[in-house]
């Protein structure tokens, strides 16, 4: 169910948001709805469980340090080599 809402915002913010929406081929309403939905999902712990987080993202958020000298191209190459053996 869709409902209209009236917001009072700074004119410059609205203009920049419209430009952003147009440059990303999205509607301003859609962007605002997605943002509000993301805010409300953060507070709803029951819905957090429905969102699957990739293992890579989980490793980043768990405090595991990535070595400074990590050669990601080599790591990816090794991964592809193993995958397509």
Secondary structure in CASP SS format (residue, H / E / C, confidence):
PFRMAT SS
TARGET T0000
AUTHOR 0000-0000-0000
METHOD secondary structure of the structure
MODEL  1
X C 1.00
X C 1.00
X C 1.00
X C 1.00
X C 1.00
X C 1.00
X C 1.00
X C 1.00
X C 1.00
X C 1.00
X H 1.00
X H 1.00
X H 1.00
X H 1.00
X H 1.00
X H 1.00
X H 1.00
X H 1.00
X H 1.00
X H 1.00
X H 1.00
X H 1.00
X H 1.00
X C 1.00
X C 1.00
X C 1.00
X C 1.00
X H 1.00
X H 1.00
X H 1.00
X H 1.00
X H 1.00
X H 1.00
X H 1.00
X H 1.00
X H 1.00
X H 1.00
X H 1.00
X H 1.00
X H 1.00
X H 1.00
X H 1.00
X H 1.00
X C 1.00
X H 1.00
X H 1.00
X H 1.00
X H 1.00
X C 1.00
X C 1.00
X C 1.00
X C 1.00
X C 1.00
X C 1.00
X H 1.00
X H 1.00
X H 1.00
X H 1.00
X H 1.00
X H 1.00
X H 1.00
X C 1.00
X C 1.00
X C 1.00
X C 1.00
X C 1.00
X C 1.00
X C 1.00
X C 1.00
X C 1.00
X C 1.00
X H 1.00
X H 1.00
X H 1.00
X H 1.00
X H 1.00
X H 1.00
X H 1.00
X H 1.00
X H 1.00
X H 1.00
X H 1.00
X H 1.00
X C 1.00
X C 1.00
END
